[in-house]
Amino acid sequence: MQDVDPKDPKVIEIAKFALNEFNKKETHNYQLREVDEVTTFPNVDGVSFHLHITTNEFDTISYHLAIVVVRSNNVKKLVAFDGSGFIET
């Protein structure tokens, strides 16, 4: 387990990937506001990124957990997304 800088450009790219994948499947329009926290875990497929993110959709702010596996060949896969998020308006 390793904490990573949430402002790292690679982390931002992975968070945007997670949102794009979730938005396509669930017909949402979440936009990334901020990556609040990220922890990585090595696994047999590559590295698992656990991202705590803040999003906005229209006038609503929500908080989510996304888990993305990045393989050694840089192929990304969204394996989980908590779409219920705590909501502020």
Secondary structure, 3 states (H helix, E strand, C coil): CEECCCCCHHHHHHHHHHHHHHHHHHCCCCEEEEEEEEEEEEECCEEEEEEEEEEEECCEEEEEEEEEEEECCCCEEEEEECCCCEEEC
